[in-house]
Amino acid sequence: MQNAEVTKSRNKNAERRSDVKSEPENTQNKKTQKENLKQRTKKFALALIKLYAKLPKCYEAQTIGKQISRAGTSGGANYREGCRARSSQEFAAKLGICLQELEETAYWFELLSRVAWSQRQT
């Protein structure tokens, strides 16, 4: 009887240890997600910079292109700052700024598409 009780106790302890082991995996997954988003925002920023270089040299395109490049690259920079936040509230605030900057980028893209479209029509 004692052996059966010892075995049950060992099995319960092993289950508890396996639960504890899953926490670092979860932490590792979060780190991987953060690194993935860091890389994606950097890639996005580089694409915006290349786009700006290819825009026509007219005043309208250059003005909107500068705004796209400023707002779009700011999203990644703010995300990186958020990753180093000291609290979850600070992290949430930085992500809020990222969303604002990316919304602004979308706005400038809408304007750019309208300007480019209207120039083709004339």
FENTANOR-V854946 format. One record per residue. SS is DSSP state (A for helix, B for strand, O for the rest). OMEGA is omega in whole degrees, 0 to 359 (NA if undefined). D_FIRST is the distance of its C-alpha to the first C-alpha in Angstrom with 1 decimal. Layout:
BEGIN
<<SS & OMEGA & D_FIRST> <SS & OMEGA & D_FIRST>>
END
This chain:
BEGIN
<<O & 182 & 0.0> <A & 180 & 3.8> <A & 180 & 5.4> <A & 179 & 5.3> <A & 178 & 6.5> <A & 179 & 8.8> <A & 178 & 10.0> <A & 180 & 10.9> <A & 178 & 12.6> <A & 180 & 14.4> <A & 178 & 15.6> <A & 178 & 16.9> <A & 178 & 18.7> <A & 178 & 20.1> <A & 178 & 21.4> <A & 179 & 23.0> <A & 179 & 24.6> <A & 175 & 26.0> <A & 180 & 27.6> <A & 180 & 29.2> <A & 182 & 30.5> <A & 179 & 32.3> <A & 177 & 34.5> <A & 177 & 36.5> <A & 178 & 37.0> <A & 178 & 38.5> <A & 179 & 40.6> <A & 179 & 41.7> <A & 178 & 42.7> <A & 178 & 44.8> <A & 179 & 46.5> <A & 178 & 47.3> <A & 179 & 48.8> <A & 180 & 50.8> <A & 178 & 52.1> <A & 180 & 52.9> <A & 175 & 55.0> <A & 180 & 56.7> <A & 180 & 57.8> <A & 179 & 58.9> <A & 176 & 60.9> <A & 179 & 62.6> <A & 178 & 63.5> <A & 180 & 64.9> <A & 179 & 67.0> <A & 178 & 68.4> <A & 179 & 69.3> <A & 179 & 71.1> <A & 178 & 73.0> <A & 178 & 74.1> <A & 180 & 75.1> <A & 180 & 77.3> <A & 183 & 79.0> <A & 181 & 79.9> <O & 175 & 81.3> <O & 184 & 85.1> <O & 177 & 87.0> <O & 184 & 88.5> <A & 185 & 88.0> <A & 182 & 85.8> <A & 180 & 83.3> <A & 179 & 83.1> <A & 180 & 82.6> <A & 179 & 79.9> <A & 177 & 78.3> <A & 180 & 78.1> <A & 178 & 76.3> <A & 182 & 73.9> <A & 179 & 73.2> <A & 184 & 72.7> <A & 183 & 70.5> <A & 179 & 68.4> <A & 179 & 67.7> <A & 180 & 66.9> <A & 179 & 63.8> <A & 179 & 62.1> <A & 179 & 63.1> <A & 176 & 61.8> <A & 179 & 58.5> <A & 176 & 58.1> <A & 179 & 58.9> <A & 179 & 56.3> <A & 179 & 53.6> <O & 182 & 54.3> <O & 180 & 54.2> <O & 179 & 52.8> <O & 179 & 51.3> <A & 177 & 50.5> <A & 178 & 53.7> <A & 178 & 55.8> <A & 180 & 54.2> <A & 179 & 55.0> <A & 179 & 58.5> <A & 178 & 59.2> <A & 175 & 57.9> <A & 178 & 60.3> <A & 178 & 63.1> <A & 180 & 62.1> <A & 178 & 62.3> <A & 181 & 65.7> <A & 180 & 67.0> <A & 173 & 65.9> <A & 177 & 67.4> <A & 177 & 70.6> <A & 179 & 70.4> <A & 178 & 70.2> <A & 181 & 73.3> <A & 175 & 75.3> <A & 177 & 74.4> <A & 178 & 75.6> <A & 180 & 78.9> <A & 180 & 79.2> <A & 177 & 78.8> <A & 180 & 81.5> <A & 181 & 83.9> <A & 181 & 83.5> <A & 181 & 83.9> <A & 178 & 87.0> <A & 178 & 88.5> <A & 183 & 88.1> <A & 183 & 89.8> <O & NA & 93.0>>
END
